[in-house]
Amino acid sequence: MTLLDVVFKYGTPPGEKEMWALNSAWEVYGIRKIKFDVNEHTIRVEYDASRLNDGEIAAILRRAGIDLREKVQLV
C-alpha cells in the first residue's frame, strides 16, 4: 500500500446534498481520508496509490457534486 495525498481547490462550498454524496466516496476501495479546509477552500484526500490516481479521485469528487477548480501542488 502506497498512501498519497492530493489537494484540490474548490469553488462553491459543498452543501448538504454534496456531503451526502461524498458518503459514497468512502465506499471506494483505496480512499482513506477526506478533509475539507473551509478557510483555504481546499479538499484533501488520502488514498492508496496502488489502487487509484489523482484523476480518479477528481472524478469521484466531481460525481459527488464538488465544484473542483484546480489541483494544488504539494511541496
NUVO-74172 format. One record per atom (N, C-alpha, C): residue in three letters; x, y, z. Coordinates in steps of 0.02 Angstrom, whole numbers, plus 32768, in hexadecimal, padded with zeros to 4 digits. Example, Ala and Ser with C-alpha at 12.3 -4.5 7.8 and 13.67 -1.06 7.14 Angstrom:
% NUVO-74172
ALA82947EE48186ALA82677F1F8186ALA82947F5B8186SER82827F908162SER82AC7FCB8165SER82858002818A
% end
This chain:
% NUVO-74172
MET802B7FC58000MET800080008000MET802D803E8000THR801F806B7FD2THR804280AA7FCDTHR801180E27FD8LEU801581038011LEU7FE681398021LEU8000817B8007LEU7FD5819F7FE5LEU7FE481E27FCBLEU7FAB82107FDDASP7FB982517FDCASP7F8782857FE5ASP7F8282AD7FA5VAL7F4682C17F95VAL7F3A82F07F5EVAL7F0D83267F7AVAL7F1B83657F66VAL7EF3839E7F7EVAL7ED983C37F41PHE7E9883D27F44PHE7E7783F97F0FPHE7E5884377F2DLYS7E5A846E7F07LYS7E3384A97F19LYS7DED849F7EFFTYR7DBB84B87F23TYR7D7784B57F0CTYR7D5984FB7F0AGLY7D2585037EE1GLY7D0485447EDBGLY7CCC854B7F0DTHR7C9185377EF8THR7C56853B7F23THR7C5D85097F5DPRO7C5585217F9APRO7C5984F27FD3PRO7C2484BB7FCDPRO7C36847E7FDEPRO7C0684477FD9PRO7BCD8450800BGLY7B92843F7FF4GLY7B578442801FGLY7B4783FD803AGLU7B0C83F88057GLU7AF783B98075GLU7AF383818042LYS7AD983918007LYS7AD2835F7FD2LYS7B1683427FBEGLU7B47836D7FB6GLU7B8B83577FA3GLU7BAC832F7FDBMET7BA083458018MET7BBE83208050MET7BA182DA8056TRP7B6082D3804ATRP7B428291804ATRP7B5F82668012ALA7B6982857FD8ALA7B8582617F9FALA7BCC824A7FADLEU7BF182717FD5LEU7C35825D7FE6LEU7C37821D8010ASN7C00820D8031ASN7BFD81CF8057ASN7C0C8193802ASER7BF781977FEBSER7C05815F7FBDSER7C4F815B7FACALA7C7381937FB1ALA7CBB81927FA4ALA7CDF81677FD7TRP7CC581648014TRP7CE4813B8047TRP7CE080F18036GLU7CB180DF800AGLU7CA9809A7FF6GLU7CDB80857FC0VAL7CFD80B67FA2VAL7D2E80A77F6EVAL7D6C808A7F90TYR7D7E804E7F7DTYR7DB8802D7F9BTYR7DF780547F89GLY7E1B806B7FBBGLY7E5880907FB1GLY7E5580D77FCCILE7E1A80F27FD6ILE7E1581357FF5ILE7E18812C8040ARG7E478151805FARG7E52814980A7ARG7E36818380CFLYS7E3F81C180B8LYS7E2781FC80DCLYS7E11823280ABILE7DE0825880C0ILE7DCB8293809BILE7DC582CB80CELYS7DE7830380C0LYS7DE8833A80F0LYS7DE0837C80CCPHE7DB183A580E3PHE7DA583E880C7PHE7DC9841C80F0ASP7DE3844F80CFASP7DFD848B80F0ASP7DD384C580D5VAL7DA184DA80FCVAL7D72850D80E5VAL7D92855180DDASN7DC7855F8103ASN7DE9859F80FDASN7E1085A580BCGLU7E30856E80A7GLU7E58856D806AGLU7E308555802DHIS7DF1853F8037HIS7DC885238002HIS7DEB84E97FDFTHR7E0584BA8009THR7E26847F7FEETHR7E088440800BILE7E11840B7FE6ILE7DFE83C87FFDILE7E3B839C7FF4ARG7E4E83788029ARG7E87834B8028ARG7E6E8304802DVAL7E8782D98002VAL7E7482938002VAL7EB382698009GLU7EB3823E803BGLU7EE9820D8043GLU7ED181CD8022TYR7EFA81B07FF7TYR7EE581757FD2TYR7F1F81457FC6ASP7F0E81097FB4ASP7F3E80D47FA5ASP7F5080DA7F5BALA7F8D80EF7F4CALA7FA280FA7F08ALA7FAA80B97EE0SER7FAB80807F02SER7FAE80417EDDSER7F68802E7EC3ARG7F3580527ED8ARG7EF080457EC2ARG7ED3807D7E98LEU7EE580BC7EA7LEU7EC780F77E88LEU7EFD81287E73ASN7EE9815A7E4AASN7F1681917E39ASN7EF181D37E41ASP7F15820A7E38ASP7EF7824D7E42ASP7EBA82587E16GLY7EBD82427DD8GLY7E85824C7DAAGLY7E4782277DC1GLU7E4F81EB7DDBGLU7E1681C57DF4GLU7DF981E57E32ILE7E2482007E5DILE7E0B82237E99ILE7DE382607E84ALA7DFD82877E54ALA7DD882C27E3CALA7D9482AE7E1FALA7D9282787DFAALA7D5382617DDCALA7D21824D7E12ILE7D38822C7E46ILE7D0C82177E7DILE7CEF82557E9FLEU7D1982877EACLEU7D0282C57ECDLEU7CD182EB7EA0ARG7CDF82EE7E60ARG7CB183117E32ARG7C6E82ED7E2EARG7C6E82AA7E2DARG7C2F82857E2CARG7C0682937E6BALA7C2882A27EA2ALA7C0582B37EE0ALA7BEB82FB7EDFGLY7BFD83217EABGLY7BE483657EA5GLY7C13839A7EBFILE7C5183887ED0ILE7C8183B87EE9ILE7C9A83E27EAEASP7C9A84247EB6ASP7CAE84537E82ASP7CFA845B7E82LEU7D1D84297E67LEU7D66842A7E65LEU7D7F845E7E33ARG7DB384827E47ARG7DCF84B57E1BARG7E1484A17E02GLU7E4284927E2FGLU7E8684817E1BGLU7EA784567E50LYS7ED984327E3ALYS7F0184097E68LYS7F3784367E87VAL7F41842F7EC7VAL7F7384557EEBVAL7FB4842C7EEDGLN7FEB844B7EDAGLN802C84297EDDGLN804384267F26LEU805283EA7F3DLEU806B83E17F81LEU80B783E27F7FVAL80D584057FAEVAL811D840A7FAFVAL813983E07FE7
% end
